[in-house]
């Protein structure tokens, strides 16, 4: 499989001839797999939304910069997730690779044209749009909760998207988590420590967390 390392925000990377990945996922056989280095920008806020993206490996964050200079992370995308879905013609946020990532890049117009003739693809796109709307609504509601409730909800969310059983692998940093939850990094670290002392979680490494008491976490997230 031929791949290219993207080093600039220009959409030229999405025009290069690369064999499509053989996959039955939403964008399967429509896109070209591209590689993005850690912290490399995939697209920027207000840029034309000409492409759809699906994570093959690694992880992606989308974010917006607030007027006061703070960064608000709007979502994390893990392998299998599709991102870059917009109601309008431009991106409302920027997207970056959290770590080295391989991303399937598909021309938005080609996907939409094919969806007009393939009911299954059209249904997948409709479900994808509905899930994105639900994610935005749930994230907005989470931001009015207490710090403990936000962190508990985040860990449960990541556990639900992770296949490592009771262990949660976090590709993102504590700062990423803080910017996603609307907290300071000190508050996130302090809450993790509180959860360890109360037996809710244990830290195998800074990125690998064992959920020891899901019931207590669920109570906080209720």
C-alpha positions as CSV (number, residue, x, y, z in Angstrom):
1,X,0.0,0.0,0.0
2,X,1.4,3.4,-1.0
3,X,1.1,6.2,1.5
4,X,2.2,9.8,1.8
5,X,3.2,11.8,4.9
6,X,1.2,15.0,5.0
7,X,3.4,17.9,6.1
8,X,1.2,20.9,5.2
9,X,-2.4,22.1,5.6
10,X,-2.9,22.4,1.8
11,X,-5.4,19.9,0.5
12,X,-2.9,18.7,-2.1
13,X,-2.3,15.6,0.0
14,X,-5.8,14.4,-0.8
15,X,-5.3,14.7,-4.5
16,X,-2.4,12.3,-4.7
17,X,-2.9,9.0,-6.4
18,X,-2.9,6.3,-3.7
19,X,-4.6,2.9,-3.9
20,X,-7.8,2.8,-1.9
21,X,-8.0,0.6,1.2
22,X,-10.2,-2.4,0.8
23,X,-12.7,-1.9,3.6
24,X,-16.5,-2.3,4.0
25,X,-16.7,0.8,6.3
26,X,-18.6,4.0,5.4
27,X,-15.9,5.4,3.1
28,X,-14.5,2.0,1.9
29,X,-13.2,1.9,-1.7
30,X,-13.9,5.6,-2.1
31,X,-10.9,7.1,-0.4
32,X,-7.1,7.1,-0.4
33,X,-5.1,6.2,2.8
34,X,-2.8,9.0,3.9
35,X,-0.4,9.3,6.8
36,X,-0.2,12.2,9.2
37,X,2.6,12.8,11.7
38,X,1.9,13.6,15.4
39,X,0.3,17.1,15.8
40,X,0.1,17.5,12.0
41,X,-2.9,19.5,10.8
42,X,-5.4,17.6,8.7
43,X,-7.6,20.6,7.9
44,X,-8.2,24.0,9.4
45,X,-11.2,26.0,10.7
46,X,-13.1,27.8,7.9
47,X,-11.3,25.8,5.1
48,X,-13.5,24.3,2.4
49,X,-15.1,21.0,3.5
50,X,-14.2,19.1,0.3
51,X,-13.3,15.8,1.9
52,X,-14.5,13.3,4.4
53,X,-12.1,11.4,6.6
54,X,-12.0,8.0,8.4
55,X,-9.4,7.0,11.0
56,X,-7.6,3.8,10.1
57,X,-5.1,3.9,12.9
58,X,-4.0,6.4,15.5
59,X,-6.3,9.2,16.8
60,X,-7.5,12.7,15.8
61,X,-8.7,15.7,17.7
62,X,-10.9,18.5,16.4
63,X,-10.8,21.9,18.1
64,X,-11.7,25.6,17.9
65,X,-9.7,28.5,19.2
66,X,-11.7,30.8,21.5
67,X,-11.5,34.6,21.4
68,X,-9.5,34.6,24.6
69,X,-6.8,32.3,23.1
70,X,-8.0,29.1,24.8
71,X,-8.4,25.9,22.8
72,X,-11.7,24.0,23.0
73,X,-11.4,20.4,21.8
74,X,-14.7,19.4,20.3
75,X,-14.2,15.7,19.7
76,X,-11.7,12.8,19.6
77,X,-11.8,10.3,16.8
78,X,-10.5,6.8,17.1
79,X,-10.0,3.9,14.5
80,X,-13.2,3.4,12.5
81,X,-14.6,6.9,13.3
82,X,-15.5,9.2,10.4
83,X,-14.9,13.0,10.8
84,X,-15.0,16.1,8.8
85,X,-18.8,15.9,8.4
86,X,-20.2,19.4,8.0
87,X,-23.7,20.8,7.3
88,X,-22.2,23.7,5.3
89,X,-19.4,24.1,2.8
90,X,-16.6,24.9,5.3
91,X,-15.1,23.3,8.4
92,X,-16.3,24.7,11.8
93,X,-13.2,23.4,13.5
94,X,-9.6,22.3,12.9
95,X,-8.4,18.7,12.9
96,X,-5.0,17.4,14.0
97,X,-3.4,14.0,14.4
98,X,-2.9,13.3,18.1
99,X,-0.3,10.7,17.3
100,X,1.0,9.2,14.1
101,X,-2.1,8.4,12.2
102,X,-3.3,6.8,9.0
103,X,-6.5,8.4,7.6
104,X,-8.7,7.4,4.7
105,X,-9.5,10.6,2.7
106,X,-12.5,10.7,0.4
107,X,-13.8,13.4,-1.9
108,X,-17.1,14.6,-0.3
109,X,-18.8,15.1,-3.7
110,X,-17.9,11.6,-4.8
111,X,-19.3,10.0,-1.6
112,X,-22.5,12.0,-1.9
113,X,-22.9,11.1,-5.6
114,X,-22.5,7.4,-4.9
115,X,-24.9,7.6,-1.9
116,X,-27.6,8.8,-4.3
117,X,-27.5,5.4,-6.0
118,X,-26.5,3.1,-3.1
119,X,-29.1,3.0,-0.4
120,X,-26.8,1.3,2.1
121,X,-24.2,4.0,1.8
122,X,-26.9,6.7,2.1
123,X,-28.2,5.1,5.2
124,X,-24.7,4.9,6.7
125,X,-24.2,8.6,6.0
126,X,-27.5,9.5,7.6
127,X,-26.7,7.5,10.7
128,X,-23.2,9.1,10.8
129,X,-24.8,12.6,10.7
130,X,-27.2,11.6,13.5
131,X,-24.4,10.3,15.7
132,X,-22.4,13.5,15.2
133,X,-25.4,15.6,16.2
134,X,-25.9,13.4,19.3
135,X,-22.2,13.6,20.2
136,X,-22.4,17.4,20.0
137,X,-25.5,17.5,22.2
138,X,-24.0,15.2,24.8
139,X,-20.7,17.1,24.9
140,X,-22.6,20.4,25.5
141,X,-24.5,18.9,28.4
142,X,-21.3,17.5,29.9
143,X,-19.7,20.9,30.1
144,X,-22.3,22.1,32.7
145,X,-21.4,19.2,35.1
146,X,-18.9,19.2,38.0
147,X,-15.3,18.3,37.4
148,X,-15.7,14.8,38.9
149,X,-18.8,14.2,36.8
150,X,-17.0,15.3,33.6
151,X,-13.9,13.2,34.2
152,X,-16.1,10.1,35.1
153,X,-18.2,10.6,32.0
154,X,-15.1,10.9,29.8
155,X,-13.5,7.7,31.2
156,X,-16.8,5.8,30.6
157,X,-17.1,7.2,27.1
158,X,-13.5,6.1,26.2
159,X,-14.1,2.7,27.8
160,X,-17.2,2.3,25.6
161,X,-15.1,3.0,22.5
162,X,-12.1,0.9,23.6
163,X,-11.8,-2.9,23.1
164,X,-9.3,-3.4,26.0
165,X,-11.9,-4.6,28.5
166,X,-11.7,-2.9,31.9
167,X,-8.5,-1.0,30.7
168,X,-8.8,2.3,28.9
169,X,-6.0,3.3,26.5
170,X,-5.8,7.1,26.2
171,X,-4.0,8.3,23.1
172,X,-4.5,11.9,24.2
173,X,-2.6,13.9,26.8
174,X,-4.0,15.3,30.1
175,X,-4.0,18.8,28.4
176,X,-6.1,17.4,25.6
177,X,-8.6,16.0,28.1
178,X,-8.7,19.3,30.0
179,X,-9.4,21.2,26.8
180,X,-12.1,18.7,25.9
181,X,-13.8,18.9,29.3
182,X,-13.4,22.6,29.7
183,X,-11.2,22.2,32.8
184,X,-7.6,23.1,33.7
185,X,-4.9,20.4,33.5
186,X,-4.4,20.7,37.2
187,X,-8.1,19.9,37.9
188,X,-8.0,16.9,35.6
189,X,-4.8,15.6,37.3
190,X,-6.3,16.2,40.7
191,X,-9.5,14.4,39.8
192,X,-7.6,11.4,38.5
193,X,-5.7,11.3,41.8
194,X,-8.9,11.4,43.8
195,X,-10.4,8.6,41.7
196,X,-7.2,6.5,42.4
197,X,-7.4,7.1,46.1
198,X,-11.1,6.3,46.3
199,X,-10.6,3.0,44.3
200,X,-12.5,4.0,41.2
201,X,-9.6,3.6,38.9
202,X,-5.9,2.6,38.9
203,X,-3.2,4.0,36.7
204,X,-1.0,1.3,35.0
205,X,0.8,4.1,33.1
206,X,-0.1,7.7,32.4
207,X,-2.1,6.6,29.4
208,X,-3.5,3.2,30.5
209,X,-6.2,3.3,33.1
210,X,-8.0,0.4,34.8
211,X,-11.7,1.1,35.7
212,X,-11.9,-0.5,39.2
213,X,-15.4,0.7,40.2
214,X,-17.6,1.3,37.2
215,X,-20.7,1.5,39.4
216,X,-19.2,4.5,41.3
217,X,-18.2,6.2,38.0
218,X,-21.7,5.6,36.6
219,X,-23.3,7.2,39.6
220,X,-21.2,10.3,39.0
221,X,-22.1,10.3,35.4
222,X,-25.9,9.8,36.0
